[in-house]
Amino acid sequence: MDINILRCACGSNKKYIDCCARYLDEGEVASNAEVLMRSRYTAYTLGREDYLLATWYHSTRPTSLRLADVPYRKWLNLEVKHHEQLSPDHAIVEFIARYKISGRAHRLHEISRFVYQAGRWFYVDGDIL
């Protein structure tokens, strides 16, 4: 199935090609931390470790996420609860991501920190709630 015609996983209700594809496939830079957060969620649903690492701040970035080695997750949806621009180069995004592993439902509730550097936003880290 052509992913470009499917609804984007980020919750925008747009087709992937009209939404997060511009960041994951075309190299466009996210305009704010919430847009980056949504595109990173979409990258998780697609197993795009390259994009996830490229958008992770260098001082907290792991060398690998080993997505192929973790149990298969069926990502269900993303709900952005709150986005706050704390300063011109710092922001937070609170979100809930729901997924299933082996038929069992899980949720990840996190407040993520982002930094703006060299003309682009990066994920720094987060607190799981």
MOKAPE-V914576 format. One record per helix or strand of 2 or more residues. SS is the DSSP state (A for helix, B for strand). FROM is the first residue (numbers start at 1). LEN is the number of residues. If there is no record, write none. Layout:
BEGIN
SS,FROM,LEN + SS,FROM,LEN
END
This chain:
BEGIN
A,3,3 + A,16,3 + A,21,4 + A,33,14 + A,49,6 + A,67,3 + B,74,14 + B,90,12 + B,104,14 + B,120,9
END
